[in-house]
Amino acid sequence: MTRAQLVGGAVSAVIGLVAVVWFVPRVTRSMGDSIHGVTGRADLRILEREGILAFRAPGTTLRSTVKQPASSGPLGLRPVATIVEQIFVVDGDSLAALEAYRATAQADGWGLVGPWCSRYHRDAAYLFGKSAPIRASLTVRVVLPGTTTAPGLTVTLTAANLAEPGSAGRPLPAGDIACLRSVNSDDPAFQARPGPGRTSADLCALLPVASVSAIVPEVTVAVPKAADQQDRATCDYEQRPYMPASTVLKVQGMKDSLLRFSVTDAAAHPRVMYEERQLPTASAEGDTFLLASDVRRLGPPVGVWVDTRTGPLEVTTPFDGLDGQQLVAIAALLRG
């Protein structure tokens, strides 16, 4: 092959690559937009006619409105839903405004899915659903001052049914958004409690492996961890070895251990944050209570919060790890 042929082949390859990089995403996105676009624009016109968008609660002033028809994401993946969102400044009682929206939405045919309230995040919301003329959800959320989120009221219409609004709190009984009435920054539950500068090694020494053998006999070693992104000390309790002796462990980077649970310094976060992650069905015992399994509150509990003489600690376990009784027993050891 001549030099000219080599150069020509290389140039052709580059041109082909550029064509793929430029053309394929655009064609795919165009196809995705053609699928989502027609329906998205039609859904947007329907959402725009919803009467709730014309409602104004006392003490609120409309600051901005966002309208977005459905569209496909990069390479046609992860389509964006059709939404209409209004953002209001609230000059009056935020919860009164929220209740006014609830009454108006229900009178307009929206079915109440449930309330949401978080003292830690200082927000509350109502979620509604409707199946005609299209399946849609309505979220009305208020945020009080004092968090990193801008305070105000947000009304969001989405052409899809959602499981829950975006707040990080826990569901409350129907009609109960009053948790924000009890927000008091002077409450000790809202105050972080800086500990005595405990290190990961200190935590491992606080709970020796021998002391947990009756609760989790599989644990054979306690491993001090480097501080996490929030600079919290952590001690991991692992089972080593984990794999059967006959198993080949020559795979590079494979670790012959299994994490059973971790103990983490919880002094950096106020108690109220953990209270809101508590399982609604779990009963607290003194200053020990179970934490929710995850943000969806599915599956078994994966942690406990416990207040000790040297400060609060969090005990967590992998999703398929220890059960609630084991977690509470470990917390009891830490509490002393």
KOLBA-904674 format. One record per residue (C-alpha): chain; x negated, y negated, z negated; residue in three letters. Coordinates in pm, 1 decimal. Layout:
// residues N
A:X:Y:Z:ALA .
...
***
This chain:
// residues 336
A:0.0:0.0:0.0:MET .
A:-137.2:-339.4:98.2:THR .
A:-183.1:-635.1:-132.7:ARG .
A:95.7:-817.4:52.0:ALA .
A:331.4:-526.1:-6.1:GLN .
A:245.4:-518.2:-376.5:LEU .
A:305.4:-891.3:-412.4:VAL .
A:626.8:-866.9:-214.0:GLY .
A:751.5:-581.5:-430.7:GLY .
A:670.8:-771.4:-750.0:ALA .
A:850.2:-1082.2:-623.2:VAL .
A:1152.0:-874.5:-527.3:SER .
A:1158.0:-716.8:-873.2:ALA .
A:1145.4:-1056.3:-1043.2:VAL .
A:1422.5:-1188.6:-820.9:ILE .
A:1629.6:-879.8:-897.2:GLY .
A:1575.6:-920.0:-1270.6:LEU .
A:1673.4:-1286.8:-1257.7:VAL .
A:1984.5:-1194.2:-1063.9:ALA .
A:2080.5:-935.0:-1323.2:VAL .
A:2015.5:-1169.0:-1616.4:VAL .
A:2208.0:-1454.8:-1453.1:TRP .
A:2479.3:-1274.5:-1261.7:PHE .
A:2587.9:-979.9:-1477.5:VAL .
A:2670.7:-1176.9:-1794.4:PRO .
A:2867.6:-1428.2:-1590.5:ARG .
A:3060.8:-1164.5:-1402.3:VAL .
A:3128.6:-970.0:-1722.7:THR .
A:3226.1:-1285.2:-1908.6:ARG .
A:3444.0:-1388.8:-1615.3:SER .
A:3616.0:-1050.2:-1621.1:MET .
A:3660.6:-1076.5:-1996.5:GLY .
A:3794.6:-1430.3:-1967.1:ASP .
A:4036.7:-1318.1:-1698.9:SER .
A:4164.1:-1053.1:-1940.0:ILE .
A:4175.4:-1274.6:-2249.2:HIS .
A:4224.1:-1610.4:-2081.7:GLY .
A:4574.5:-1570.1:-1939.0:VAL .
A:4711.2:-1417.4:-2257.8:THR .
A:4511.7:-1661.8:-2470.9:GLY .
A:4651.0:-1969.1:-2297.5:ARG .
A:5003.4:-1831.2:-2318.8:ALA .
A:4959.1:-1751.4:-2688.2:ASP .
A:4816.8:-2097.9:-2749.3:LEU .
A:5126.3:-2260.8:-2597.5:ARG .
A:5345.8:-2049.7:-2826.9:ILE .
A:5141.2:-2135.4:-3136.7:LEU .
A:5151.9:-2505.6:-3050.5:GLU .
A:5532.3:-2493.8:-3070.1:ARG .
A:5532.9:-2360.5:-3428.1:GLU .
A:5720.4:-2601.6:-3652.3:GLY .
A:5471.7:-2564.5:-3938.0:ILE .
A:5222.1:-2773.5:-3738.5:LEU .
A:5455.0:-3073.3:-3758.1:ALA .
A:5501.1:-3043.9:-4133.8:PHE .
A:5315.5:-3282.8:-4363.2:ARG .
A:5300.2:-3209.4:-4734.3:ALA .
A:5312.1:-3510.3:-4969.5:PRO .
A:4967.9:-3656.1:-5036.9:GLY .
A:4804.5:-3506.8:-4724.4:THR .
A:4654.8:-3680.9:-4422.1:THR .
A:4564.9:-3497.8:-4101.2:LEU .
A:4192.5:-3531.8:-4031.5:ARG .
A:4140.0:-3305.2:-3730.1:SER .
A:4295.4:-3033.5:-3514.5:THR .
A:4120.6:-2747.9:-3334.3:VAL .
A:4287.2:-2551.0:-3054.2:LYS .
A:4111.0:-2248.6:-2906.4:GLN .
A:4260.2:-1995.4:-2661.9:PRO .
A:4126.9:-1641.3:-2674.9:ALA .
A:3802.9:-1580.5:-2489.0:SER .
A:3546.7:-1306.0:-2457.4:SER .
A:3209.5:-1319.5:-2625.3:GLY .
A:2869.8:-1252.0:-2465.2:PRO .
A:2888.8:-968.5:-2210.5:LEU .
A:3259.8:-950.0:-2274.2:GLY .
A:3218.3:-830.0:-2632.7:LEU .
A:3373.2:-950.8:-2957.6:ARG .
A:3660.3:-1158.4:-2815.7:PRO .
A:3753.8:-1475.8:-3000.7:VAL .
A:4119.3:-1490.2:-3107.9:ALA .
A:4357.6:-1768.1:-3013.2:THR .
A:4381.8:-2018.2:-3299.0:ILE .
A:4526.0:-2356.4:-3389.8:VAL .
A:4377.1:-2511.5:-3702.1:GLU .
A:4464.3:-2833.4:-3881.3:GLN .
A:4239.8:-2983.8:-4149.6:ILE .
A:4389.7:-3227.9:-4401.0:PHE .
A:4252.3:-3460.3:-4663.6:VAL .
A:4448.9:-3422.5:-4986.9:VAL .
A:4504.7:-3733.7:-5196.1:ASP .
A:4762.9:-3580.4:-5429.0:GLY .
A:4819.0:-3248.7:-5604.3:ASP .
A:4655.2:-2977.1:-5392.7:SER .
A:4858.9:-2690.9:-5538.9:LEU .
A:5182.4:-2884.9:-5497.1:ALA .
A:5090.7:-2934.7:-5131.3:ALA .
A:5018.4:-2564.7:-5097.6:LEU .
A:5354.4:-2474.1:-5251.5:GLU .
A:5529.6:-2717.5:-5017.6:ALA .
A:5373.2:-2537.1:-4722.3:TYR .
A:5478.6:-2200.6:-4863.9:ARG .
A:5842.2:-2308.2:-4890.1:ALA .
A:5839.0:-2460.4:-4541.7:THR .
A:5671.2:-2158.2:-4382.8:ALA .
A:5917.5:-1913.0:-4536.1:GLN .
A:6210.6:-2128.3:-4433.3:ALA .
A:6067.8:-2123.7:-4079.8:ASP .
A:6067.5:-1744.4:-4062.5:GLY .
A:5715.1:-1663.6:-4176.7:TRP .
A:5696.2:-1357.8:-4402.4:GLY .
A:5476.1:-1395.7:-4709.8:LEU .
A:5197.6:-1136.1:-4707.0:VAL .
A:5038.6:-1252.3:-5029.1:GLY .
A:4862.9:-1524.3:-5227.4:PRO .
A:4492.2:-1563.3:-5292.0:TRP .
A:4323.1:-1752.7:-5570.2:CYS .
A:3963.5:-1792.9:-5689.3:SER .
A:3852.4:-2000.6:-5985.0:ARG .
A:3488.1:-1943.6:-5894.9:TYR .
A:3527.8:-2067.6:-5537.5:HIS .
A:3794.6:-2319.2:-5644.2:ARG .
A:4029.0:-2226.2:-5363.6:ASP .
A:4376.1:-2078.9:-5321.0:ALA .
A:4565.5:-1965.0:-5015.8:ALA .
A:4885.9:-1811.4:-4886.4:TYR .
A:4889.2:-1567.4:-4596.8:LEU .
A:5196.5:-1521.0:-4381.2:PHE .
A:5283.7:-1301.7:-4085.2:GLY .
A:5528.8:-1313.4:-3797.2:LYS .
A:5599.8:-1063.8:-3517.8:SER .
A:5804.4:-1278.0:-3277.0:ALA .
A:5771.3:-1427.6:-3025.3:PRO .
A:5414.0:-1295.2:-3066.9:ILE .
A:5228.3:-1125.2:-3350.3:ARG .
A:5066.8:-1404.8:-3545.1:ALA .
A:4931.9:-1493.9:-3887.6:SER .
A:4939.6:-1818.4:-4078.7:LEU .
A:4692.4:-1906.2:-4353.2:THR .
A:4732.6:-2217.6:-4565.6:VAL .
A:4433.4:-2276.8:-4793.7:ARG .
A:4332.1:-2548.6:-5036.5:VAL .
A:3982.9:-2609.0:-5172.9:VAL .
A:3924.0:-2824.9:-5479.1:LEU .
A:3616.2:-3046.4:-5519.1:PRO .
A:3313.1:-2897.7:-5687.1:GLY .
A:3196.4:-2634.3:-5437.3:THR .
A:2975.8:-2633.1:-5129.1:THR .
A:3290.6:-2613.4:-4915.3:THR .
A:3450.9:-2944.3:-4821.5:ALA .
A:3766.5:-2999.6:-5029.5:PRO .
A:4101.3:-3030.0:-4856.2:GLY .
A:4384.8:-2827.7:-4706.1:LEU .
A:4358.4:-2610.4:-4395.3:THR .
A:4643.8:-2467.6:-4188.6:VAL .
A:4533.7:-2190.3:-3952.3:THR .
A:4755.3:-2015.2:-3697.0:LEU .
A:4605.3:-1705.0:-3534.4:THR .
A:4751.9:-1490.1:-3256.8:ALA .
A:4687.2:-1170.0:-3450.7:ALA .
A:4784.9:-1016.5:-3782.7:ASN .
A:4513.7:-1049.4:-4045.9:LEU .
A:4473.4:-840.2:-4359.4:ALA .
A:4395.0:-1130.7:-4590.1:GLU .
A:4273.0:-1491.2:-4592.2:PRO .
A:3904.9:-1567.4:-4612.2:GLY .
A:3875.8:-1655.8:-4978.5:SER .
A:3643.3:-1446.5:-5192.1:ALA .
A:3876.0:-1416.8:-5491.2:GLY .
A:4109.3:-1131.9:-5578.9:ARG .
A:4481.0:-1089.1:-5492.7:PRO .
A:4724.6:-1211.1:-5755.6:LEU .
A:5092.3:-1130.3:-5816.6:PRO .
A:5328.3:-1280.1:-5559.4:ALA .
A:5373.1:-1653.0:-5606.6:GLY .
A:5081.4:-1688.7:-5849.7:ASP .
A:4825.0:-1944.1:-5734.1:ILE .
A:4799.9:-2106.0:-6074.2:ALA .
A:4448.5:-1981.0:-6141.0:CYS .
A:4321.7:-2316.6:-6016.6:LEU .
A:4521.2:-2492.8:-6289.4:ARG .
A:4281.8:-2341.6:-6542.6:SER .
A:3961.6:-2452.8:-6372.2:VAL .
A:3750.3:-2616.8:-6641.8:ASN .
A:3384.1:-2674.0:-6568.0:SER .
A:3311.8:-2686.4:-6942.2:ASP .
A:3442.6:-2332.8:-6989.1:ASP .
A:3147.3:-2103.8:-7078.2:PRO .
A:3273.9:-1859.4:-6813.6:ALA .
A:3174.5:-2115.9:-6549.4:PHE .
A:2824.5:-2168.1:-6685.1:GLN .
A:2522.5:-1972.9:-6567.8:ALA .
A:2326.6:-1835.1:-6861.8:ARG .
A:1953.7:-1851.8:-6792.5:PRO .
A:1793.8:-1552.6:-6954.9:GLY .
A:1457.1:-1522.3:-7125.5:PRO .
A:1272.6:-1491.8:-6794.1:GLY .
A:1313.4:-1114.7:-6769.4:ARG .
A:1106.3:-937.3:-6505.3:THR .
A:1199.2:-620.2:-6317.5:SER .
A:956.9:-429.4:-6541.9:ALA .
A:1138.3:-568.5:-6847.6:ASP .
A:1466.2:-427.7:-6718.3:LEU .
A:1311.8:-86.6:-6658.5:CYS .
A:1176.8:-89.8:-7014.9:ALA .
A:1519.6:-192.1:-7144.7:LEU .
A:1670.8:130.8:-7009.6:LEU .
A:1413.4:414.4:-7005.7:PRO .
A:1477.7:711.7:-6778.8:VAL .
A:1501.4:945.0:-7078.7:ALA .
A:1794.6:747.0:-7216.9:SER .
A:2008.4:800.3:-6906.7:VAL .
A:1930.7:1169.4:-6854.0:SER .
A:2250.9:1282.0:-7025.1:ALA .
A:2458.9:1051.6:-6800.2:ILE .
A:2273.1:1087.1:-6469.8:VAL .
A:2042.1:1389.1:-6501.0:PRO .
A:1927.7:1351.5:-6140.1:GLU .
A:1738.6:1029.0:-6218.1:VAL .
A:1367.1:1095.2:-6256.1:THR .
A:1201.7:754.3:-6211.4:VAL .
A:1267.2:383.6:-6275.1:ALA .
A:1116.0:153.1:-6014.3:VAL .
A:1069.5:-222.9:-6073.7:PRO .
A:1173.4:-410.7:-5760.5:LYS .
A:1045.5:-737.2:-5622.1:ALA .
A:1282.9:-1025.3:-5697.0:ALA .
A:1565.5:-1055.4:-5444.0:ASP .
A:1656.2:-1361.9:-5237.3:GLN .
A:1823.1:-1511.3:-5542.7:GLN .
A:1508.4:-1449.2:-5750.3:ASP .
A:1686.2:-1191.2:-5967.5:ARG .
A:1493.0:-914.1:-6140.0:ALA .
A:1604.3:-557.3:-6055.6:THR .
A:1513.8:-205.4:-6165.5:CYS .
A:1607.6:87.7:-5938.5:ASP .
A:1677.1:430.9:-6085.8:TYR .
A:1595.3:700.4:-5830.4:GLU .
A:1603.3:1073.7:-5787.3:GLN .
A:1261.6:1206.6:-5679.6:ARG .
A:1212.1:1434.6:-5502.8:PRO .
A:1548.5:1430.9:-5330.8:TYR .
A:1501.5:1660.0:-5032.5:MET .
A:1482.5:2040.6:-5082.1:PRO .
A:1128.4:2176.3:-5082.6:ALA .
A:1194.4:2355.6:-4753.9:SER .
A:1290.0:2035.8:-4574.6:THR .
A:1027.9:1895.6:-4341.8:VAL .
A:934.6:1545.5:-4459.8:LEU .
A:666.2:1468.3:-4207.8:LYS .
A:873.0:1200.4:-4038.8:VAL .
A:677.8:879.0:-4062.2:GLN .
A:823.9:632.8:-4309.5:GLY .
A:1070.4:882.0:-4457.7:MET .
A:1109.1:837.8:-4832.5:LYS .
A:1177.8:1144.5:-5043.9:ASP .
A:1402.7:971.0:-5295.2:SER .
A:1765.8:875.5:-5350.1:LEU .
A:1882.7:558.5:-5521.9:LEU .
A:2133.4:645.6:-5794.9:ARG .
A:2187.4:302.2:-5951.5:PHE .
A:2025.3:-36.6:-6011.8:SER .
A:2017.0:-277.6:-6305.1:VAL .
A:1999.8:-645.7:-6208.0:THR .
A:1969.9:-963.9:-6413.0:ASP .
A:2308.9:-1138.2:-6383.1:ALA .
A:2220.0:-1453.9:-6574.9:ALA .
A:2202.3:-1665.7:-6259.2:ALA .
A:2575.8:-1631.6:-6191.4:HIS .
A:2860.4:-1743.7:-6417.5:PRO .
A:3081.8:-1479.2:-6571.0:ARG .
A:3385.9:-1600.3:-6375.6:VAL .
A:3230.8:-1477.7:-6051.0:MET .
A:3217.0:-1124.4:-6187.6:TYR .
A:3561.7:-1149.8:-6345.7:GLU .
A:3708.7:-1213.7:-6001.5:GLU .
A:3537.9:-904.2:-5865.4:ARG .
A:3683.7:-690.7:-6141.8:GLN .
A:3906.5:-405.1:-6030.3:LEU .
A:4269.6:-503.7:-6100.0:PRO .
A:4341.0:-148.9:-6224.5:THR .
A:4038.1:-126.7:-6455.0:ALA .
A:4067.2:-217.8:-6820.4:SER .
A:3781.6:-415.9:-6967.4:ALA .
A:3622.0:-285.5:-7283.8:GLU .
A:3475.6:-570.3:-7484.2:GLY .
A:3227.4:-743.5:-7256.6:ASP .
A:3200.5:-457.9:-7007.4:THR .
A:3417.6:-423.2:-6697.9:PHE .
A:3415.7:-253.4:-6360.6:LEU .
A:3342.6:-450.7:-6046.8:LEU .
A:3530.7:-416.5:-5721.1:ALA .
A:3383.4:-172.0:-5472.4:SER .
A:3341.0:-430.9:-5194.6:ASP .
A:3513.5:-733.4:-5043.9:VAL .
A:3793.7:-511.3:-4914.4:ARG .
A:3838.2:-344.5:-5255.0:ARG .
A:3835.0:2.6:-5099.1:LEU .
A:3695.8:321.9:-5244.9:GLY .
A:3549.1:387.4:-5589.3:PRO .
A:3397.1:121.5:-5814.8:PRO .
A:3033.5:48.9:-5737.2:VAL .
A:2928.5:-156.6:-6035.0:GLY .
A:2982.9:-289.1:-6384.9:VAL .
A:2907.2:-620.1:-6551.1:TRP .
A:2790.1:-605.4:-6912.0:VAL .
A:2694.0:-874.9:-7160.4:ASP .
A:2390.1:-774.6:-7366.6:THR .
A:2197.3:-932.5:-7652.7:ARG .
A:1939.5:-1063.0:-7406.7:THR .
A:2187.8:-1181.2:-7142.7:GLY .
A:2431.2:-1043.4:-6885.1:PRO .
A:2335.1:-756.2:-6654.4:LEU .
A:2491.3:-599.9:-6347.3:GLU .
A:2473.6:-225.1:-6286.1:VAL .
A:2542.1:-122.8:-5926.4:THR .
A:2546.7:207.2:-5742.6:THR .
A:2565.9:306.8:-5374.0:PRO .
A:2914.8:352.9:-5234.9:PHE .
A:2900.0:731.3:-5278.4:ASP .
A:2697.1:717.5:-5600.8:GLY .
A:2806.8:721.8:-5965.1:LEU .
A:3167.5:723.5:-6079.2:ASP .
A:3332.7:473.0:-6310.7:GLY .
A:3275.4:675.6:-6627.5:GLN .
A:2902.5:702.4:-6558.9:GLN .
A:2878.7:328.5:-6491.2:LEU .
A:3057.4:237.6:-6813.2:VAL .
A:2837.8:481.4:-7009.8:ALA .
A:2524.1:315.4:-6872.7:ILE .
A:2666.3:-27.1:-6956.2:ALA .
A:2729.9:91.2:-7311.1:ALA .
A:2362.8:186.4:-7344.9:LEU .
A:2255.9:-156.0:-7222.6:LEU .
A:2496.6:-333.8:-7454.2:ARG .
A:2361.1:-136.7:-7745.3:GLY .
***
